[in-house]
């Protein structure tokens, strides 16, 4: 069996998606080698520290600008040996120089069926639009806003949903499952770009 793929997880909040990765792929297909937060004291950091995972805070206010923050972040992740960067509730944009440091190896989980409702407040956007089907997308990150190639998606019908909290609660388990599966697929080398559609990712093997 091959060695687990060293990955980094970027967080900003409570860290439930991080916890799902710690409980599923960590020590199996992947090894979480670093957790970085944009927010000092984010609960996600305690989750990582409880499992002995190195953590560090990269608050934008501590740097001259986003580019300087991204460079320091990329340097630290590189020192930890990360070969995949997972955005798990990370509430900051990453510039092209950062993405170039990890080409084709940055993924994000988003609480909508992209390309619908990209960016911040996706659930609120969907509710305002009046949709009755919500969902989760895991995708590769590119220089756009939630515009990279889709890896996995799943929908759920919530025809009576009115509040963001109830939608988020319904999507949480989907986020956890799909993000962990995407990391495992990446670690196995099972993801390939679709030559006929650059917005789609092919799954060559899943098992």
N, C-alpha and C positions, 0 to 999 in steps of 0.2 A: 504494500500500500504506500502511495506517495505521501510525502510530508504535507501537513496542513498548510494551506496558502496563507501567508501573513497578510492581514488586512488591517486597515484603520477605519474607525467609525467617527464621524463628525456629528456633534450633538449641540443642542441649545436649550433643551428643556428637561422633561421628566425622564426620558430615556426608556420608554416601554419597548420601542423597536430595538434598541440596544439590548435590553434584557432578553428579548426573543432570540436575538443572535447568540447571546451568551448561553442560553438554554438549549440551543439546537445545533448550530454549526460549529461553535467554538470548541476546539479540541477534536473535531472530527474532520470535515472537509476544509475548514479554515481555522486560523488562530488569530484572535483579535490581539494585535501587537501594540495598538495605541488607540486611545480615545482622546479626541481634542474637542474642546467646547468653546463657543463664542461668548459664553456667559459664565462669569465667576459664580461659583456656588450652585450651578445647575444640578438638580438631583441625579441626572444621568452619570455624573462623575462619581458619585458614591457607589452606584451600581458597578462601575468598572473597577473602582478601588477594592470593593468587596471580593472581587475575583482576582485581584493581584495584577490587573492590567494597568500599565503606565498611563497617566493622564496629564494633560496640560491645558491651560486656558490661553486662548489667543483672542483677546478682546480687541476690537478694532481701535478703540480709544487709546490703546497702548502703543499704537504704531502711527507712523506719519500718514499712512493712508492704506487703502485696501490692498494695493500692490505690495507694499512692504509687509503687511500682515500675511498675505498669501505666500510670499516668498519664505517667511519664517516658518509658516505652517508646513509648507512643502518640504523644507529642509528637515524639520523634525520628523515628519512622517517617513521621509527617505532614510533618515538615520535609524528608525525603528524597523526598516526593511519592508514597509508596506508595499504590496503589489496590487492591491485593490483598495479604493477609497469609497466608503459607503456613507452617504448622507442620510442620517436617520433623525429627521426632525431638526435639521441644521437650517437656521433661519438667516443665512447670509449667502450672497452670491459669490461665486468663485470666478476669478478672471481667467482669460485665455492662457496667460503664462502658467498658472497653476495647473490647468487642464493639460497643458503640453508636457508637464512633468510626469503625468500619469495617463499617457495616451490610451484611449479606449478602455480605461480602467477606473472610471468614476461612475457610480450609480446612485440613483435617488429613488425614494418612494414618495408618491404624490397621491393625495386623497381625491382623485377624480379619474374619469376615463378620458385621458388625454387623447386628442388635442383639446377637448372641452375643458374649460375652466382652469387654465394654467395660472401660475403665480400665487400670490398670497390670498388667503381667504377663499380657497376653492370651494369649500362646503357652503359658505355663505353665498358665493356666486351662484352655485347650483340651486340652492333654495330660492334665491331671488328670481331665478329664471323659471322656477316652477317644475323642475324635473321630478320624475318619480323613480328613476333608476340612477343610482349612485355607483361609485366604484373606486378601485385602487389601481394605480399603474406603477410598475417599477421600470425605470428606463435609464439608459446611459445618459450622462450629462454632456451637453455640448455648450457652445458659447451663448445660445439662446436661453429663454426662460421656459423650462420644462418642455423643450423641443427636441430632445435627443431621441435616438432610436428606442422604440418600445421593446421591452424584454417580456414582461408578463402583465396581464390585466385580468381583473375579475369584477363582475357587476353584481349588485344586489338591489332588489326592488324594495323601495321604502315609500309606498304611495301615500302614507299618512304622516310622513316626517314633517315637522314644522321648525324644530330647533337644531342648531348646529351640534349641540351636545349629543343628541340622540343619534344623529347621523354618524358622528365620530365614533360613538360607542359601537355602532353596527359595523363600521369599517375597520376597527382596531384589529380584530382577529385576522381579517384579510391582509392588512398591512404586514402583520407579523409573519404570516405564512408565506406570502409572496416574496417578501424581502429575503427571508431565510432560504427559500428555494432558489432565488436568483443568485445569491452568493454561492450556494452549493454548485449550481450549474456553471458559474464562472470558474470556480475552483477546479472543476472537472474538465475544463476546456470544451464545454458543450455549447457555447454560444458563438454564433457566426453572423456576420453581417449578411443581409439578404441582398444579393447582387442586383436584383430587379426592383428593390425598394429600399432606399437608404434609411427610411424611417422605421424599418422593421428589423428585428433580430430573430434569426433562425435558431431553433434548439435542435442540435444534431443528435443529442443523446440525453436521456433523462433516467438514469438508473444505474 
